[in-house]
C-alpha cells in the first residue's frame, strides 16, 4: 500500500470511528460511505458535518458545549431536493420526512452531494446493498 493509500485508510478509519461514537443508535453493521462539511439551518446556521452511511443520513455539530446530533433513517425520507439560499444561491439540499424537513447548506459541491444522497436513498428504499451500485466506502474531505 502506498503512502497516499495508507493516509486515506487511516483517515477513513478515524472518520468511521467518529461516526460510531457520535451516532450510537445506528446499527453496528452500518458502514460510513462519505461525509461532507455543511451547515444545518435551524434558528441559526449550525456548521458541522453530514455523515452518510448505507441507510442513514446523520449530522453532527459541536459549537462550544452545544451539540447538534441528527439521525435520519433513509427509509423515512420522502423527498430530497436541491434548494437555494437567499433565493438565488444554489448551495442547499432539503431532506424531507413525514415528520420534518431539514435544510442543509454551505456545501462545497452541492450537486455531487445531492447525487450521492439520492443514490444512497434509492438503494435503501430498494433494499439494495450499497456495494451493488459500486458505492464502496468513499472518503473525501469537502
RODREN-428906 format. One record per residue (C-alpha): x, y, z; residue number from 1; residue in three letters. Coordinates in steps of 0.1 Angstrom, whole numbers, m for minus. Layout:
! residues N
X / Y / Z / NUM / ALA;
...
This chain:
! residues 142
0 / 0 / 0 / 1 / UNK;
14 / 34 / m10 / 2 / UNK;
18 / 63 / 14 / 3 / UNK;
m13 / 80 / m1 / 4 / UNK;
m35 / 49 / 3 / 5 / UNK;
m22 / 45 / 38 / 6 / UNK;
m32 / 80 / 48 / 7 / UNK;
m66 / 76 / 31 / 8 / UNK;
m74 / 44 / 50 / 9 / UNK;
m62 / 59 / 83 / 10 / UNK;
m83 / 89 / 78 / 11 / UNK;
m113 / 69 / 67 / 12 / UNK;
m109 / 46 / 98 / 13 / UNK;
m108 / 76 / 121 / 14 / UNK;
m139 / 91 / 104 / 15 / UNK;
m157 / 58 / 108 / 16 / UNK;
m148 / 56 / 145 / 17 / UNK;
m161 / 92 / 150 / 18 / UNK;
m193 / 82 / 132 / 19 / UNK;
m198 / 52 / 156 / 20 / UNK;
m191 / 74 / 187 / 21 / UNK;
m215 / 102 / 176 / 22 / UNK;
m244 / 81 / 163 / 23 / UNK;
m246 / 52 / 188 / 24 / UNK;
m282 / 43 / 177 / 25 / UNK;
m270 / 35 / 142 / 26 / UNK;
m266 / m3 / 139 / 27 / UNK;
m230 / m15 / 142 / 28 / UNK;
m231 / m31 / 108 / 29 / UNK;
m237 / 3 / 91 / 30 / UNK;
m207 / 15 / 71 / 31 / UNK;
m198 / 51 / 66 / 32 / UNK;
m198 / 58 / 29 / 33 / UNK;
m189 / 95 / 28 / 34 / UNK;
m190 / 127 / 49 / 35 / UNK;
m193 / 163 / 40 / 36 / UNK;
m188 / 197 / 57 / 37 / UNK;
m221 / 216 / 56 / 38 / UNK;
m245 / 236 / 78 / 39 / UNK;
m280 / 228 / 91 / 40 / UNK;
m304 / 257 / 91 / 41 / UNK;
m323 / 259 / 123 / 42 / UNK;
m330 / 291 / 143 / 43 / UNK;
m293 / 298 / 134 / 44 / UNK;
m270 / 283 / 109 / 45 / UNK;
m252 / 253 / 126 / 46 / UNK;
m219 / 244 / 109 / 47 / UNK;
m210 / 207 / 111 / 48 / UNK;
m206 / 175 / 91 / 49 / UNK;
m231 / 153 / 73 / 50 / UNK;
m223 / 116 / 76 / 51 / UNK;
m238 / 93 / 50 / 52 / UNK;
m240 / 56 / 56 / 53 / UNK;
m258 / 28 / 37 / 54 / UNK;
m291 / 35 / 54 / 55 / UNK;
m287 / 67 / 74 / 56 / UNK;
m281 / 104 / 69 / 57 / UNK;
m266 / 119 / 100 / 58 / UNK;
m255 / 154 / 110 / 59 / UNK;
m232 / 164 / 139 / 60 / UNK;
m220 / 198 / 151 / 61 / UNK;
m204 / 209 / 183 / 62 / UNK;
m201 / 246 / 189 / 63 / UNK;
m186 / 254 / 223 / 64 / UNK;
m206 / 230 / 245 / 65 / UNK;
m237 / 230 / 224 / 66 / UNK;
m241 / 198 / 204 / 67 / UNK;
m264 / 191 / 175 / 68 / UNK;
m269 / 154 / 167 / 69 / UNK;
m294 / 145 / 140 / 70 / UNK;
m301 / 110 / 126 / 71 / UNK;
m324 / 104 / 96 / 72 / UNK;
m331 / 68 / 85 / 73 / UNK;
m331 / 67 / 47 / 74 / UNK;
m364 / 47 / 47 / 75 / UNK;
m381 / 77 / 64 / 76 / UNK;
m371 / 101 / 37 / 77 / UNK;
m400 / 112 / 14 / 78 / UNK;
m380 / 137 / m7 / 79 / UNK;
m346 / 151 / m13 / 80 / UNK;
m345 / 184 / m33 / 81 / UNK;
m319 / 209 / m44 / 82 / UNK;
m326 / 243 / m29 / 83 / UNK;
m312 / 278 / m29 / 84 / UNK;
m303 / 301 / 0 / 85 / UNK;
m313 / 337 / m2 / 86 / UNK;
m335 / 326 / m31 / 87 / UNK;
m305 / 328 / m55 / 88 / UNK;
m275 / 308 / m43 / 89 / UNK;
m278 / 272 / m54 / 90 / UNK;
m259 / 256 / m25 / 91 / UNK;
m286 / 238 / m4 / 92 / UNK;
m303 / 205 / m1 / 93 / UNK;
m336 / 198 / 17 / 94 / UNK;
m343 / 164 / 31 / 95 / UNK;
m380 / 157 / 40 / 96 / UNK;
m396 / 130 / 61 / 97 / UNK;
m432 / 126 / 72 / 98 / UNK;
m423 / 143 / 104 / 99 / UNK;
m399 / 171 / 95 / 100 / UNK;
m379 / 189 / 68 / 101 / UNK;
m341 / 195 / 72 / 102 / UNK;
m324 / 223 / 53 / 103 / UNK;
m287 / 218 / 47 / 104 / UNK;
m265 / 244 / 31 / 105 / UNK;
m229 / 256 / 27 / 106 / UNK;
m218 / 225 / 6 / 107 / UNK;
m186 / 227 / m12 / 108 / UNK;
m201 / 207 / m41 / 109 / UNK;
m239 / 207 / m37 / 110 / UNK;
m247 / 188 / m69 / 111 / UNK;
m222 / 160 / m62 / 112 / UNK;
m236 / 157 / m26 / 113 / UNK;
m271 / 156 / m39 / 114 / UNK;
m263 / 128 / m63 / 115 / UNK;
m247 / 108 / m35 / 116 / UNK;
m276 / 113 / m12 / 117 / UNK;
m301 / 104 / m39 / 118 / UNK;
m283 / 72 / m48 / 119 / UNK;
m279 / 61 / m12 / 120 / UNK;
m317 / 69 / m5 / 121 / UNK;
m328 / 50 / m36 / 122 / UNK;
m306 / 20 / m27 / 123 / UNK;
m320 / 19 / 8 / 124 / UNK;
m356 / 21 / m4 / 125 / UNK;
m350 / m8 / m28 / 126 / UNK;
m331 / m28 / m1 / 127 / UNK;
m301 / m28 / m24 / 128 / UNK;
m268 / m32 / m7 / 129 / UNK;
m248 / 0 / m14 / 130 / UNK;
m219 / m20 / m29 / 131 / UNK;
m242 / m33 / m57 / 132 / UNK;
m240 / 2 / m72 / 133 / UNK;
m203 / 3 / m69 / 134 / UNK;
m205 / 27 / m39 / 135 / UNK;
m179 / 13 / m17 / 136 / UNK;
m169 / 35 / 13 / 137 / UNK;
m156 / 67 / m1 / 138 / UNK;
m137 / 92 / 19 / 139 / UNK;
m134 / 127 / 7 / 140 / UNK;
m130 / 160 / 25 / 141 / UNK;
m153 / 186 / 11 / 142 / UNK;
